[in-house]
Amino acid sequence: MSAHTEAAMLDHLHSRYSRLDGNGVRYVCAEHVRSQAGFDAPRCADMIVQDLWPAKGLELIGHEVKVARSDWVAELKDPEKAATFRRHLHRWYLVVPDRSIVRDDLPVGWGLMALRAGKLWVVRPASLLIPEPMPATMTAALLRAVAKTAERRAILSPDVPTMCPGCTALAGEPVTAERRRQGIRRVEGDDDSPGNVSKITTTVRSSNA
């Protein structure tokens, strides 16, 4: 059994996409993006990343995380799962802790990222695709995932030093240790009473998720 978890691999992806250069934040990350709005969505992408730099093509990049060979074999038996998202993105990557999980069965056009010395490296670049327009329901699900990811990462901060800067910027003010323990984020203002502080209870993913 792999010592790595999906949650740990997602943290590695956040670390990879946490670059801050002279032009500011480059990436915004969304974990567990559903294929449509609502809770009955049949499929989910592990992570979708938006490149914010026009000079780099404003690419949408999808990621499927697999931590064991058996999981990858099961994925191959259901190609429509990835195709649901991939047709609307510029690139699609398989992300694994050990490249031996993949043998000679990486689909054409897929990229591969694997861990080496504690960092994710591109083993095989993903082909650049011409994405089809994303349906409104998937766009809504993507934006919801961006917001939830930003909120979760803010609650975990500063315990997660690799927080994606784009997620940090979206999350707003830092979350203190006390507020993190309570699982409560204070949000300035609400619809009925401008300037008031309302409390939103949030569910914090356990460290073993």
C-alpha positions as CSV (number, residue, x, y, z in Angstrom):
1,M,0.0,0.0,0.0
2,S,1.3,3.5,-0.8
3,A,2.4,5.6,2.1
4,H,1.0,8.6,0.2
5,T,-2.6,9.9,0.3
6,E,-4.6,11.9,-2.2
7,A,-4.7,14.7,0.3
8,A,-0.9,14.8,0.5
9,M,-0.6,14.7,-3.3
10,L,-3.0,17.7,-3.5
11,D,-0.7,19.6,-1.1
12,H,2.2,18.8,-3.4
13,L,0.2,20.3,-6.3
14,H,-0.5,23.4,-4.3
15,S,3.2,23.7,-3.7
16,R,4.0,23.3,-7.4
17,Y,1.5,26.0,-8.3
18,S,2.5,28.4,-5.5
19,R,4.9,30.5,-7.6
20,L,4.9,34.2,-7.0
21,D,6.9,36.2,-9.6
22,G,7.2,39.9,-10.4
23,N,3.8,39.9,-12.0
24,G,2.1,38.5,-8.9
25,V,-0.1,35.5,-8.4
26,R,0.0,33.2,-11.4
27,Y,-2.3,30.3,-10.5
28,V,-5.6,29.7,-8.8
29,C,-6.4,26.1,-7.7
30,A,-9.7,24.3,-7.2
31,E,-9.8,20.9,-5.5
32,H,-12.5,18.2,-6.1
33,V,-14.3,20.0,-9.0
34,R,-17.7,18.4,-9.7
35,S,-18.8,17.9,-13.3
36,Q,-21.9,19.9,-12.7
37,A,-23.5,22.2,-10.1
38,G,-25.4,20.5,-7.3
39,F,-24.7,17.4,-5.2
40,D,-25.7,14.8,-7.7
41,A,-22.8,15.4,-10.1
42,P,-21.7,12.0,-11.4
43,R,-18.0,12.8,-11.8
44,C,-15.2,14.8,-10.0
45,A,-11.8,16.1,-11.1
46,D,-9.2,16.0,-8.3
47,M,-7.8,19.5,-9.1
48,I,-8.2,22.1,-11.9
49,V,-5.8,25.0,-12.0
50,Q,-6.3,28.3,-13.8
51,D,-3.2,30.1,-15.2
52,L,-3.9,33.8,-14.8
53,W,-1.1,35.1,-17.0
54,P,-2.3,36.1,-20.5
55,A,1.2,35.8,-21.9
56,K,1.1,32.1,-21.0
57,G,-2.2,31.4,-22.7
58,L,-4.6,31.5,-19.7
59,E,-4.6,27.7,-19.6
60,L,-6.9,25.5,-17.6
61,I,-5.0,22.5,-16.4
62,G,-6.7,19.4,-15.0
63,H,-5.2,16.8,-12.7
64,E,-6.1,13.2,-11.7
65,V,-4.4,11.9,-8.6
66,K,-3.7,8.2,-8.2
67,V,-1.6,6.8,-5.3
68,A,-1.7,3.1,-6.2
69,R,-1.4,1.0,-9.4
70,S,-4.8,-0.6,-8.7
71,D,-6.5,2.8,-8.6
72,W,-4.9,3.7,-11.9
73,V,-6.1,0.5,-13.6
74,A,-9.6,1.2,-12.4
75,E,-9.4,4.7,-13.9
76,L,-8.4,3.2,-17.3
77,K,-11.5,1.1,-17.3
78,D,-13.7,4.3,-17.2
79,P,-12.1,6.7,-19.8
80,E,-15.2,8.9,-19.9
81,K,-14.5,10.1,-16.3
82,A,-11.5,12.1,-17.4
83,A,-13.0,12.9,-20.8
84,T,-15.9,14.7,-19.1
85,F,-13.4,17.4,-18.0
86,R,-10.5,17.0,-20.4
87,R,-12.5,18.2,-23.4
88,H,-13.0,21.5,-21.7
89,L,-9.4,22.0,-20.6
90,H,-6.0,22.9,-22.2
91,R,-4.0,20.1,-20.6
92,W,-4.6,17.0,-18.4
93,Y,-2.2,15.4,-16.1
94,L,-2.0,12.2,-14.1
95,V,-0.3,12.8,-10.8
96,V,1.4,10.0,-8.9
97,P,3.8,9.5,-6.0
98,D,5.8,6.9,-7.9
99,R,6.1,6.8,-11.7
100,S,6.1,3.0,-11.6
101,I,2.4,3.2,-11.0
102,V,2.2,3.9,-14.7
103,R,3.7,1.5,-17.1
104,D,3.0,1.6,-20.8
105,D,-0.6,2.6,-20.3
106,L,-0.6,6.4,-20.1
107,P,-3.2,7.5,-22.7
108,V,-2.1,9.6,-25.6
109,G,-2.1,13.3,-24.8
110,W,-2.0,12.8,-21.1
111,G,0.8,14.4,-19.1
112,L,2.5,12.7,-16.1
113,M,3.7,14.2,-12.9
114,A,5.5,12.2,-10.2
115,L,7.3,12.9,-6.9
116,R,11.1,13.1,-6.8
117,A,13.0,14.3,-3.8
118,G,9.8,15.5,-2.2
119,K,8.7,17.6,-5.2
120,L,6.4,17.0,-8.2
121,W,8.2,16.9,-11.5
122,V,6.8,16.6,-15.0
123,V,7.8,13.3,-16.4
124,R,5.9,13.7,-19.6
125,P,4.3,17.0,-20.7
126,A,0.6,17.0,-21.5
127,S,-0.4,17.8,-25.0
128,L,-2.0,21.2,-25.6
129,L,-5.6,20.9,-26.4
130,I,-8.2,23.2,-28.0
131,P,-10.9,23.1,-25.3
132,E,-14.6,23.0,-26.0
133,P,-16.7,25.7,-24.3
134,M,-17.3,24.8,-20.7
135,P,-21.0,24.3,-19.8
136,A,-22.4,26.9,-17.4
137,T,-23.2,24.1,-14.8
138,M,-19.5,23.0,-14.9
139,T,-18.3,26.6,-14.7
140,A,-20.5,27.1,-11.6
141,A,-19.1,23.9,-10.0
142,L,-15.5,25.1,-10.8
143,L,-16.0,28.5,-9.2
144,R,-17.6,26.8,-6.1
145,A,-14.6,24.6,-5.8
146,V,-12.2,27.6,-6.0
147,A,-14.1,29.2,-3.1
148,K,-14.1,26.0,-1.0
149,T,-10.5,25.4,-1.7
150,A,-9.5,28.9,-0.7
151,E,-11.5,28.6,2.5
152,R,-10.1,25.3,3.4
153,R,-6.5,26.4,2.8
154,A,-7.1,29.5,4.8
155,I,-8.3,27.5,7.8
156,L,-5.3,25.2,7.6
157,S,-2.9,28.1,7.4
158,P,-0.2,28.6,8.7
159,D,0.1,24.9,9.3
160,V,0.2,24.4,5.5
161,P,3.2,26.4,4.4
162,T,2.7,25.6,0.7
163,M,-0.7,27.4,0.4
164,C,-1.3,28.5,-3.2
165,P,-1.0,32.4,-3.2
166,G,-4.0,32.6,-5.4
167,C,-6.0,30.7,-2.8
168,T,-4.7,32.9,-0.1
169,A,-5.7,36.1,-2.0
170,L,-9.2,34.8,-2.5
171,A,-9.6,33.6,1.1
172,G,-9.3,37.2,2.5
173,E,-8.0,37.9,6.0
174,P,-5.7,35.3,7.7
175,V,-7.3,32.8,10.0
176,T,-6.0,32.8,13.5
177,A,-5.2,29.7,15.5
178,E,-8.2,30.2,17.7
179,R,-10.6,30.6,14.7
180,R,-9.0,27.6,13.1
181,R,-9.6,25.5,16.2
182,Q,-13.2,26.6,16.3
183,G,-13.7,25.9,12.6
184,I,-15.2,29.4,12.2
185,R,-14.4,32.1,9.7
186,R,-15.6,35.7,10.4
187,V,-16.8,37.5,7.4
188,E,-17.3,41.2,7.4
189,G,-20.9,42.3,6.5
190,D,-23.9,40.4,5.3
191,D,-26.9,41.1,3.1
192,D,-29.2,42.4,5.8
193,S,-26.8,44.5,8.0
194,P,-23.8,46.1,6.3
195,G,-20.8,46.2,8.5
196,N,-21.9,43.4,10.8
197,V,-19.7,40.4,11.4
198,S,-21.4,37.1,10.6
199,K,-20.1,33.7,11.5
200,I,-19.9,30.9,9.0
201,T,-19.3,27.4,10.3
202,T,-17.0,25.4,8.1
203,T,-16.0,21.8,8.1
204,V,-12.3,21.2,8.4
205,R,-11.0,18.2,6.6
206,S,-9.3,15.9,9.0
207,S,-5.5,15.4,8.6
208,N,-6.3,11.8,7.5
209,A,-8.7,12.7,4.7
